[in-house]
Structure formats: C-alpha cells, structure tokens
C-alpha cells in the first residue's frame, strides 16, 4: 500500500514538473508592455492569425517566444549545473561559475564587443572563451594532484584573472558606445534573443541537461571520497569528467547568449532540496522544472515592470540574497 502511494506521488510530481513550465510560459507570452489576450496567444501559436493585429503576431512569435524558450533553457541549465558543481565539490555554495566559466565567457563577449563583432561572433567567442577558462582551471588544478580543493582554488584564480581582463577591456573601450554595450551585456539580458542565436546556443544546453539528467543517480557518489566511489565500481575520473564537461557546456552557452545571470545555479538547488531532500535523483529532476519556471517569471518581470528593461542579474540578486538570509536564520546553515 505504501509503495503504491509513493508511486502515485512520484507520478503526480512528475506531471506537475512538466505542466508548470508550459503553463507559466504560455501566460508569459501574454504578459508585457503590450498585453495580448490569452486566446489570441493560443491562436497565434497554432497558426490561426485571422483577425489578430500584426503587432500582436510579431510580438508573440518574433520577440517573446524565442526569449521565453531561452529563459526555459537557461533557467533549467544553470540550476542543473549548480546541482552538479555542489555535488562535485561537496560544497553547498558552489555555483556554475566555480571553475571560472562565466568569467571566461564574459571576457570573450566583452573582447568581441570591443573589436566590433556581430551578435553571432560575440556568442561564439563567449562560448569558446568559457570552455578555455575551464580547461585552464583543470590544468592548473591538476598540478596539485587530484584534490578537488586545488580545482576550486584554481577556479577562483582563473575567474579573478578573467575578471581583471574584463576590467581592462572596459578601461580601453570607447566610453560613448562600446563601454555601455559591454556593461549592459554583463548585467544579463534576454532581450537580444532570436532564432539564430537559439540554434547556435540551445544544443549545448540541451545536451548538458540530458546528460546530467541521465547520470543523476550516479551524482550521489560525487561528494564521496575516491576510494568510496571506486568501491561502488564507478570510474571516478569518467564520472567527474562527464559532470564537469556537461555543466561547463551549459554555463558557457547560457552566458554566451544572455550574459551573466547570477544566483540561479545557487538559489534553485537549495529551494528544491528544502522540498525534496538531498537525493540527486530528485534534486536534478525538480531543479530542471523549478529553474525554468523561476527564470521565465524573472524575465517576464524584467521586461514588464518598467518602460526600460531591468537586467536579469539585478532581479535574481534581489530575490537570492534575502532567501539565503532566511535560509541561514531558519536552519542555521545551508541545505547540503
């Protein structure tokens, strides 16, 4: 009897996790500075545009739909990447930028903007530089053995290096045109999303999410010592390598498309653990849905609250900081 109840609860939770992002995304298509009736949104999505104003059709299909798809992907991806790194380093404060990928990707974008590159080139440069930052971190960390603490310290150093390089790029950038563009990009925004950028950036995020979802049972082994992992018959280096590669692909691609989006990879996994516990089998699956919903809501508020769009990182920080203060006061620490 207890087993049947447990199965029903899991099925019910799975249905909720699948349906909620769809419903929230559908509502987000109707919300904005231009309000569009829900019925019109549905008709536009299924191709029935007779009698609907062209501005509404363009707003839904060209402007809102691509950025909502991106918000779903980035929210889900950064949340899962945060779960992966928190497990890998056995540190509840680990984030998708622990290995310096976000700093490296941001430097790549800032450098491309300084050189006058187009949107696609900026995205590609950002992605490649993010991957390069993680490669440097791993190479530096391996010189100190296989201790994961050395990897974390290397990530901090590489992240600081690329942060300094970003500051240098901003220092030499033209203050009238390039500097504002770089500064706004670094604050995070989904405003420039289109179908072309999605075609380039979405596959790495999707692949990374799928891989981490598949190995989520094995991720419970990540906080253990090497001997404990080996005793379970698991290849330690392979498991860690797949985890790092998947999380890095997600983070680099996310940053390359919408700039730095802080707190998501740190905040969402803790929110999920407070509800479902610390088993990665449940945490990863729930984080995909919760992260997607969270960022769609934040992006909708960012583009609807004021006439000038608010950078996403500002809103995520406003939400994230009070939540962690609440978490510390309630539990006397973090959920790990």
Secondary structure, 3 states (H helix, E strand, C coil): CHHHHHHHHHHHHHHHHHHHHHHHHHHHHHCCCCCCCHHHHHHHHCCCCCCCCHHHHHHHHHHHHHHHHHHHHHHHHHHHHHHHHHHHCCCCCCCCCCCCHHHHHHHHHHHHHHCCCCHHHHHHHHHHHHHHHHHHHHHHHHCCCCCHHHHHHHHHHHHHHHHHHHHHHHHHCCCCCHHHHHHHHHCCCCCCCCHHHHHHHHHHHHHHHHHHHHCCCHHHHCCCCHHHHHHCCCCHHHHHHHHHHHHHHHHHHHHHHHCCCCCHHHHHHHHHHHHHCCCHHHHHHHHHHHHHHHHHHHHHHHHHCCCCCCCHHHHHHHHHHHHHHHHHHHHCCCCC
